[in-house]
Amino acid sequence: MSTPESKMSGISRRMISAKAEQFTESVIREMTRLAMKHNAVNLSQGFPDFAAPEAVKEAARQAISDDINQYAVTWGAKPLRDAIIEKFDRTQSVRYDPEREITVCCGSTEAMMSAMMAIINPGDEVVVFEPFYENYGPDAILSGASPSFVRMKPPAKEDSDWSFDKAELSSAFGPNTKAIILNTPNNPTGKVFTRAELEFIRDLCVRWNAYCITDEIYEHILYDGTEHISMAQLDGMRDRTIVINGMSKTYSVTGWRVGWALAPPEPTQAIRKVHDFLTVGAAAPLQQAGASALHSPQSYYDGLAATYAKKRERLLKILEAAGFTVYKPRGAYYIMTDISRFDFPSDDPRFASRSKDVAFAKYLVEEIGVACVPGSSFYNGPQDGALQKRRDACGRRRTFFKVEALTRSQPKAETSVACLGGRRSPMTESAFSFPLWLILFIIAGFLLFILKISSGGKSQAEEPRHIISLRLFLVIATALLVLAGLIHFYHWAQPG
């Protein structure tokens, strides 16, 4: 006699979601794991390796001590909602209702997913610019939308920016277009959309009655006098825009997962319902700390941009010296590069991959000791970004010392993007990457040793004048070396 279990085991069905089979795991997170495995400098995942502001951390500690440890209102603690609304009004001159037009989520990633699931119906289409942050494709698939991709072109010359073809973008919109996803400043290109470009997109949204979902997480990381303009401030767009943002990048707290969505009342009501059943709510004490962070003075944001500008210039020089063609970003903290100039052992089975950029990324992390992101992960068709790489630039000086040493000491190769200051994996410094302060201290110690053996137990009266002069010179030289070493160590240890 058969049992219910045996009957069920004979049923044939798809056991894994067809949606999940349409995309791969995150390439960015995969490169981070490879960086850890091979003790490489991680310029792939966009998180700083320097400390968050002390005042922000203290606010979180105080919130926990004050026992703000239970559920907040599911769509966000009131102090944080009020702070977000006030800051957006101050920076973009657009006022939202903190009771009806905001949802605090577990990071901007969840805010984007909740927004997509709140507005998408079967048959809806979403326009996405390429190259795109890798989450947008899976977001469209999971929410049930059909993505329509529009290619941006790399800068043709140094003083230009990534651009899109207006005719191509216009043809991507149609009766089924529910929304366009707009990331500005952009990951991975660093493009900051201009007012004229935003107005063109605005006109398409109005014509086709579509939303614009804007990811503005890098709003304060801007270079060369560029200006961040939220689509919500353009005429006719406040009620068509869903603004996504969060604390991660601006306050260097990527692990806190506190983000939000600003939207008109109708989509906000739907976003709140989706958010409630996805995650219930963001961490209560971190929301309290977020309210404090958003009241930071303008000088904090100016300093943040200035710090990243210095990092950008340094990494640009390192990459150019290594032979990469680089596309200078106007915002965010990533650098896209072209790798077509380089040769590397692509026939090595260790680096076997579906495209040249992935193979080269594996070569870089294993042989050179630097992790970056293959450009193809930012395109719908992997072949489209096969000659690009992304690197981040959000790290300490010693991260750049390591990268610079590696690029000088190894054969040149090819890749796509870097993050302006990636996190440095635990590693043993090799001889060629010793920091200067350590070398200075070693020399100073050697001079002290010479001083000790040169004295030989004799008094100054017994020594010739030239020996006394030599010893005095050694003392002064040692002191200067120690002072120089201390100064260099101080700068080496700073987050900038």
C-alpha positions as CSV (number, residue, x, y, z in Angstrom):
1,M,0.0,0.0,0.0
2,S,1.4,3.3,-1.0
3,T,1.9,6.1,1.6
4,P,1.0,9.8,1.0
5,E,4.7,10.5,1.0
6,S,5.3,8.1,-1.9
7,K,2.4,9.5,-3.9
8,M,3.7,13.1,-3.5
9,S,7.3,12.1,-4.5
10,G,5.9,11.0,-7.9
11,I,4.4,14.4,-8.7
12,S,6.4,16.3,-11.3
13,R,6.7,20.0,-10.9
14,R,9.1,22.9,-11.0
15,M,10.4,23.2,-7.5
16,I,12.3,26.5,-7.9
17,S,10.8,29.8,-8.9
18,A,11.1,30.5,-12.6
19,K,11.7,34.2,-11.7
20,A,14.8,33.3,-9.6
21,E,16.2,31.3,-12.6
22,Q,16.2,34.4,-14.8
23,F,19.1,36.1,-13.0
24,T,22.3,35.2,-11.3
25,E,23.7,35.9,-7.9
26,S,25.2,39.3,-7.4
27,V,28.5,39.6,-9.3
28,I,29.6,42.4,-6.9
29,R,29.2,40.2,-3.8
30,E,30.9,37.3,-5.7
31,M,34.0,39.6,-6.3
32,T,34.0,40.6,-2.7
33,R,34.2,36.9,-1.7
34,L,37.0,36.3,-4.2
35,A,38.9,39.3,-2.7
36,M,38.6,37.8,0.8
37,K,39.7,34.4,-0.5
38,H,42.8,35.7,-2.3
39,N,43.6,38.5,0.2
40,A,43.2,41.1,-2.5
41,V,42.4,44.8,-2.3
42,N,38.6,45.0,-2.7
43,L,37.7,47.7,-5.2
44,S,34.5,45.9,-6.2
45,Q,31.8,46.5,-3.5
46,G,30.8,50.1,-2.8
47,F,31.4,50.5,0.9
48,P,33.9,52.7,2.7
49,D,36.8,51.2,4.8
50,F,36.9,54.2,7.1
51,A,34.9,55.0,10.1
52,A,31.4,56.5,10.2
53,P,31.1,59.9,11.8
54,E,31.6,59.6,15.6
55,A,28.5,61.7,16.3
56,V,26.3,59.3,14.2
57,K,27.7,56.3,16.0
58,E,27.2,57.9,19.4
59,A,23.6,58.7,18.5
60,A,23.0,55.0,17.8
61,R,24.7,54.0,21.1
62,Q,22.6,56.5,23.0
63,A,19.4,55.3,21.3
64,I,20.1,51.7,22.5
65,S,20.9,52.9,26.0
66,D,17.7,54.9,26.0
67,D,15.9,51.6,25.3
68,I,14.7,52.5,21.8
69,N,14.9,48.8,20.9
70,Q,11.3,47.8,20.1
71,Y,9.3,48.1,16.9
72,A,9.0,51.6,15.5
73,V,5.9,52.5,13.4
74,T,6.3,50.2,10.5
75,W,6.6,53.0,7.9
76,G,9.2,54.8,10.0
77,A,9.9,56.4,13.4
78,K,8.5,60.0,13.4
79,P,11.8,61.7,14.3
80,L,13.4,60.1,11.2
81,R,10.5,60.8,8.9
82,D,10.5,64.5,10.0
83,A,14.2,64.8,9.5
84,I,14.0,63.3,6.0
85,I,11.2,65.6,4.9
86,E,13.0,68.6,6.3
87,K,16.3,67.8,4.6
88,F,14.7,67.1,1.2
89,D,12.8,70.4,1.5
90,R,16.0,72.2,2.3
91,T,18.1,70.7,-0.5
92,Q,15.5,70.2,-3.2
93,S,12.8,72.7,-2.3
94,V,10.1,70.1,-2.4
95,R,7.9,69.5,0.6
96,Y,6.4,66.1,1.4
97,D,3.9,65.1,4.1
98,P,5.7,63.0,6.8
99,E,2.5,61.3,7.7
100,R,1.3,60.3,4.2
101,E,4.2,60.5,1.7
102,I,7.1,58.6,3.1
103,T,8.1,55.0,3.9
104,V,11.2,54.1,5.8
105,C,12.6,50.7,4.7
106,C,15.4,48.3,5.4
107,G,17.8,50.1,3.1
108,S,17.3,51.8,-0.3
109,T,17.4,48.3,-1.9
110,E,14.3,47.3,-0.1
111,A,12.7,50.7,-0.8
112,M,13.3,50.1,-4.5
113,M,11.8,46.6,-4.4
114,S,8.8,47.7,-2.4
115,A,8.2,50.6,-4.8
116,M,8.4,48.3,-7.8
117,M,6.1,45.7,-6.3
118,A,3.6,48.4,-5.2
119,I,3.1,49.9,-8.7
120,I,3.7,47.0,-11.2
121,N,1.0,44.9,-12.8
122,P,1.3,42.0,-15.2
123,G,2.3,43.3,-18.7
124,D,3.8,46.5,-17.3
125,E,7.2,47.6,-18.7
126,V,10.0,49.5,-16.9
127,V,12.7,51.5,-18.8
128,V,16.3,51.1,-17.5
129,F,19.4,52.8,-18.6
130,E,22.5,50.7,-19.3
131,P,24.9,50.3,-17.7
132,F,22.8,49.9,-14.6
133,Y,23.2,49.0,-11.0
134,E,22.9,45.2,-11.0
135,N,19.8,45.1,-8.7
136,Y,17.5,46.9,-11.2
137,G,17.1,43.9,-13.6
138,P,16.2,41.4,-10.9
139,D,13.9,44.0,-9.3
140,A,11.9,44.2,-12.5
141,I,11.7,40.5,-12.9
142,L,10.7,39.9,-9.3
143,S,8.0,42.5,-9.4
144,G,6.7,41.1,-12.7
145,A,7.7,43.9,-15.0
146,S,9.4,43.6,-18.4
147,P,12.5,45.7,-18.5
148,S,13.3,47.8,-21.6
149,F,17.0,48.8,-21.8
150,V,18.4,52.0,-23.2
151,R,22.2,52.1,-23.8
152,M,24.2,55.1,-22.6
153,K,27.4,55.8,-24.5
154,P,30.8,56.4,-22.9
155,P,32.3,59.9,-23.1
156,A,33.9,60.6,-26.5
157,K,36.4,63.1,-24.9
158,E,37.7,64.0,-21.5
159,D,35.4,66.9,-20.8
160,S,32.2,65.1,-21.8
161,D,29.9,62.7,-19.9
162,W,28.0,59.5,-20.6
163,S,25.1,60.2,-22.9
164,F,21.9,58.6,-24.3
165,D,20.2,58.8,-27.6
166,K,16.9,60.7,-27.3
167,A,15.3,58.8,-30.2
168,E,16.2,55.5,-28.6
169,L,14.9,56.5,-25.2
170,S,11.7,57.8,-26.8
171,S,11.1,54.5,-28.6
172,A,11.5,52.6,-25.3
173,F,8.4,54.3,-23.9
174,G,4.9,53.1,-24.9
175,P,1.4,52.3,-23.7
176,N,2.7,49.6,-21.4
177,T,5.5,51.7,-19.8
178,K,4.7,52.0,-16.1
179,A,8.0,53.6,-15.0
180,I,11.6,54.6,-15.7
181,I,14.4,53.9,-13.2
182,L,16.8,56.8,-13.0
183,N,19.9,56.6,-10.9
184,T,21.7,60.0,-10.5
185,P,24.5,60.4,-9.6
186,N,24.8,57.1,-11.4
187,N,26.3,53.8,-10.4
188,P,28.4,52.6,-12.2
189,T,29.2,55.4,-14.6
190,G,29.4,58.4,-12.3
191,K,27.1,60.3,-14.6
192,V,25.1,63.2,-13.1
193,F,22.0,63.9,-15.2
194,T,21.6,67.5,-16.3
195,R,18.4,69.5,-16.0
196,A,18.0,69.4,-19.8
197,E,18.2,65.6,-19.7
198,L,15.8,65.4,-16.8
199,E,13.3,67.6,-18.6
200,F,13.4,65.4,-21.7
201,I,12.7,62.3,-19.4
202,R,10.0,64.3,-17.7
203,D,8.2,65.0,-20.9
204,L,8.2,61.3,-21.8
205,C,6.8,60.4,-18.4
206,V,4.0,62.9,-18.7
207,R,3.2,61.9,-22.3
208,W,3.0,58.2,-21.4
209,N,1.6,58.6,-17.9
210,A,4.6,56.9,-16.3
211,Y,6.3,57.1,-12.9
212,C,10.0,58.0,-12.5
213,I,11.6,56.0,-9.8
214,T,14.8,57.9,-8.8
215,D,17.7,56.3,-6.9
216,E,19.5,59.3,-5.3
217,I,21.7,57.5,-2.8
218,Y,24.9,59.3,-4.0
219,E,23.3,62.8,-3.9
220,H,26.1,64.4,-1.9
221,I,29.1,62.8,-3.8
222,L,29.6,65.3,-6.6
223,Y,32.6,66.6,-8.4
224,D,33.7,69.5,-10.7
225,G,30.8,71.8,-9.7
226,T,28.0,69.4,-10.8
227,E,24.6,69.8,-9.2
228,H,22.3,67.0,-8.1
229,I,18.7,67.7,-9.3
230,S,15.9,65.5,-8.1
231,M,13.3,64.7,-10.7
232,A,10.7,65.5,-8.0
233,Q,11.5,69.3,-8.3
234,L,10.7,69.5,-12.0
235,D,7.3,71.0,-13.0
236,G,4.7,68.3,-13.3
237,M,6.8,65.5,-11.7
238,R,6.2,65.7,-7.9
239,D,3.2,63.5,-8.3
240,R,4.9,61.2,-10.8
241,T,8.2,60.6,-8.9
242,I,9.1,58.0,-6.3
243,V,12.4,59.1,-4.7
244,I,14.6,56.4,-3.2
245,N,17.4,57.2,-0.8
246,G,19.1,56.1,2.3
247,M,21.9,56.6,4.9
248,S,24.4,54.1,3.6
249,K,26.7,56.2,1.3
250,T,26.3,59.7,2.8
251,Y,27.0,58.7,6.4
252,S,29.3,55.6,5.7
253,V,26.9,53.2,7.4
254,T,26.2,50.6,4.6
255,G,25.5,47.9,7.2
256,W,22.8,49.8,9.0
257,R,20.2,49.2,6.2
258,V,18.1,52.4,6.7
259,G,16.5,53.7,3.5
260,W,13.3,55.4,2.4
261,A,10.9,56.1,-0.4
262,L,9.2,59.5,-0.9
263,A,6.1,59.4,-3.1
264,P,2.6,60.8,-3.4
265,P,-0.1,59.4,-1.1
266,E,-1.5,56.8,-3.4
267,P,1.7,54.9,-4.3
268,T,2.9,55.5,-0.7
269,Q,-0.1,53.6,0.7
270,A,0.8,50.7,-1.6
271,I,4.5,50.9,-0.8
272,R,3.8,50.8,3.0
273,K,1.7,47.6,2.6
274,V,4.4,45.8,0.6
275,H,7.1,47.0,3.0
276,D,5.1,45.9,6.0
277,F,4.9,42.3,4.8
278,L,8.4,42.2,3.5
279,T,10.4,43.4,6.5
280,V,8.0,45.0,9.0
281,G,10.4,47.8,9.7
282,A,14.0,49.1,9.9
283,A,16.0,48.9,13.1
284,A,14.5,51.3,15.7
285,P,17.7,52.6,17.3
286,L,19.4,53.1,13.9
287,Q,16.4,55.1,12.8
288,Q,16.8,57.4,15.8
289,A,20.5,57.8,15.0
290,G,19.5,58.6,11.4
291,A,17.3,61.5,12.6
292,S,20.4,62.9,14.2
293,A,22.6,62.3,11.1
294,L,20.2,64.1,8.8
295,H,20.6,67.3,10.8
296,S,24.3,67.4,10.0
297,P,25.5,70.9,8.9
298,Q,26.2,71.7,5.3
299,S,29.9,71.7,6.1
300,Y,29.7,67.9,6.6
301,Y,28.4,67.3,3.1
302,D,30.9,69.7,1.6
303,G,33.7,67.9,3.4
304,L,32.4,64.5,2.2
305,A,32.5,65.6,-1.4
306,A,35.9,67.1,-1.0
307,T,37.3,63.9,0.5
308,Y,36.0,61.8,-2.3
309,A,37.3,64.3,-4.9
310,K,40.8,63.7,-3.6
311,K,40.3,59.9,-3.7
312,R,39.0,60.2,-7.3
313,E,42.0,62.1,-8.5
314,R,44.4,59.7,-6.8
315,L,42.8,56.5,-8.2
316,L,42.4,58.1,-11.7
317,K,46.2,58.7,-11.7
318,I,46.9,55.2,-10.6
319,L,44.7,53.6,-13.2
320,E,45.9,55.8,-16.0
321,A,49.5,55.1,-15.1
322,A,48.7,51.4,-15.2
323,G,47.5,51.8,-18.8
324,F,43.7,51.9,-18.4
325,T,41.4,54.1,-20.4
326,V,39.3,55.7,-17.7
327,Y,36.0,57.6,-17.8
328,K,36.1,60.4,-15.3
329,P,33.1,60.3,-13.0
330,R,31.1,63.4,-12.2
331,G,29.5,61.9,-9.1
332,A,29.2,58.8,-6.9
333,Y,32.4,56.9,-6.0
334,Y,33.1,54.6,-8.9
335,I,35.3,54.7,-12.0
336,M,34.5,52.9,-15.2
337,T,37.5,51.8,-17.3
338,D,38.1,50.3,-20.8
339,I,40.3,47.2,-20.9
340,S,40.6,46.7,-24.6
341,R,44.3,47.7,-24.7
342,F,45.5,44.8,-22.5
343,D,46.6,41.2,-23.0
344,F,46.5,38.6,-20.3
345,P,46.6,34.7,-20.2
346,S,42.9,34.3,-21.1
347,D,43.6,30.7,-22.1
348,D,44.4,29.8,-18.5
349,P,41.6,27.4,-17.3
350,R,41.6,29.2,-13.9
351,F,40.1,32.3,-15.6
352,A,37.7,30.5,-18.0
353,S,34.5,32.7,-18.1
354,R,31.6,33.6,-20.4
355,S,33.2,36.9,-21.4
356,K,36.6,38.6,-21.5
357,D,35.9,41.1,-18.7
358,V,34.9,38.3,-16.3
359,A,38.0,36.4,-17.1
360,F,40.2,39.4,-16.6
361,A,38.5,40.3,-13.3
362,K,39.4,36.8,-12.1
363,Y,43.0,37.3,-13.3
364,L,43.2,40.6,-11.5
365,V,42.0,39.3,-8.2
366,E,44.1,36.1,-8.3
367,E,47.4,37.3,-9.9
368,I,47.5,41.1,-9.4
369,G,45.7,41.2,-6.0
370,V,43.0,43.8,-6.9
371,A,39.3,43.0,-7.1
372,C,36.9,44.9,-9.4
373,V,33.6,44.4,-11.1
374,P,33.3,43.0,-14.6
375,G,31.5,45.5,-16.9
376,S,29.2,42.9,-18.3
377,S,27.3,42.7,-15.0
378,F,25.9,46.1,-15.6
379,Y,24.4,45.2,-19.0
380,N,21.4,43.0,-20.0
381,G,23.6,41.3,-22.6
382,P,27.0,40.2,-21.1
383,Q,28.8,40.8,-24.3
384,D,27.9,44.5,-24.2
385,G,30.1,45.4,-21.3
386,A,32.8,42.8,-22.0
387,L,35.6,45.5,-22.3
388,Q,34.7,47.4,-19.2
389,K,35.4,47.2,-15.5
390,R,34.2,49.2,-12.4
391,R,36.3,50.1,-9.4
392,D,35.4,51.9,-6.3
393,A,37.3,54.7,-4.6
394,C,36.0,54.9,-1.0
395,G,39.0,53.7,0.9
396,R,41.8,54.9,3.1
397,R,45.2,56.1,1.8
398,R,46.8,52.7,2.6
399,T,44.3,51.1,0.3
400,F,45.6,53.3,-2.6
401,F,49.2,52.6,-1.5
402,K,48.5,48.9,-2.0
403,V,46.8,49.4,-5.3
404,E,49.6,51.6,-6.6
405,A,52.3,49.2,-5.5
406,L,50.4,46.3,-7.2
407,T,50.0,48.1,-10.5
408,R,53.6,49.1,-10.5
409,S,55.0,45.6,-9.6
410,Q,52.8,43.4,-11.9
411,P,52.3,43.1,-15.6
412,K,49.5,45.3,-16.9
413,A,46.2,43.7,-17.8
414,E,42.6,44.7,-18.6
415,T,39.3,45.3,-16.7
416,S,36.1,47.5,-16.2
417,V,35.1,49.4,-13.0
418,A,36.5,50.4,-9.7
419,C,35.0,51.8,-6.5
420,L,36.8,55.0,-5.2
421,G,38.1,53.5,-2.1
422,G,37.2,49.9,-1.7
423,R,37.6,47.9,1.4
424,R,41.0,46.4,2.1
425,S,40.8,42.7,2.8
426,P,43.0,41.3,5.6
427,M,46.4,40.7,4.1
428,T,50.1,40.5,4.7
429,E,51.9,43.4,3.2
430,S,54.6,42.2,0.8
431,A,58.0,43.8,0.6
432,F,57.2,46.1,-2.2
433,S,54.2,47.6,-0.4
434,F,55.8,48.5,2.9
435,P,54.5,52.0,3.9
436,L,57.1,54.7,4.0
437,W,56.7,55.4,7.7
438,L,57.8,51.8,8.4
439,I,60.9,52.1,6.2
440,L,61.8,55.4,8.0
441,F,61.6,53.7,11.4
442,I,63.7,50.8,10.3
443,I,66.4,53.1,9.0
444,A,66.3,55.1,12.3
445,G,66.7,51.8,14.3
446,F,69.7,50.9,12.2
447,L,71.3,54.3,12.9
448,L,70.7,53.8,16.6
449,F,72.4,50.5,16.4
450,I,75.4,52.0,14.7
451,L,75.5,54.7,17.5
452,K,75.5,52.1,20.2
453,I,78.3,50.0,18.8
454,S,80.4,53.1,17.8
455,S,80.5,54.4,21.4
456,G,82.5,51.3,22.5
457,G,82.2,52.4,26.1
458,K,84.6,55.3,25.6
459,S,84.1,58.7,27.1
460,Q,83.9,61.8,24.9
461,A,87.4,63.0,26.1
462,E,88.9,59.8,24.7
463,E,87.3,60.1,21.2
464,P,88.8,62.0,18.2
465,R,86.8,65.1,17.2
466,H,85.7,63.7,13.9
467,I,84.1,60.6,15.6
468,I,82.2,63.0,18.0
469,S,81.0,65.0,15.0
470,L,79.9,61.8,13.2
471,R,78.0,60.6,16.2
472,L,76.3,64.0,16.5
473,F,75.3,63.8,12.9
474,L,73.8,60.3,13.4
475,V,71.8,61.5,16.4
476,I,70.3,64.4,14.4
477,A,69.6,62.2,11.4
478,T,67.9,59.6,13.6
479,A,65.8,62.2,15.3
480,L,64.7,63.6,11.9
481,L,63.9,60.1,10.6
482,V,61.7,59.4,13.6
483,L,59.9,62.7,13.2
484,A,59.3,62.1,9.5
485,G,58.1,58.6,10.2
486,L,55.6,59.9,12.8
487,I,54.3,62.5,10.5
488,H,53.9,60.0,7.6
489,F,52.3,57.5,9.9
490,Y,49.7,60.1,11.0
491,H,48.7,60.8,7.4
492,W,48.8,57.2,6.4
493,A,46.3,56.4,9.2
494,Q,43.8,59.1,8.2
495,P,40.6,58.1,6.4
496,G,41.2,60.6,3.6
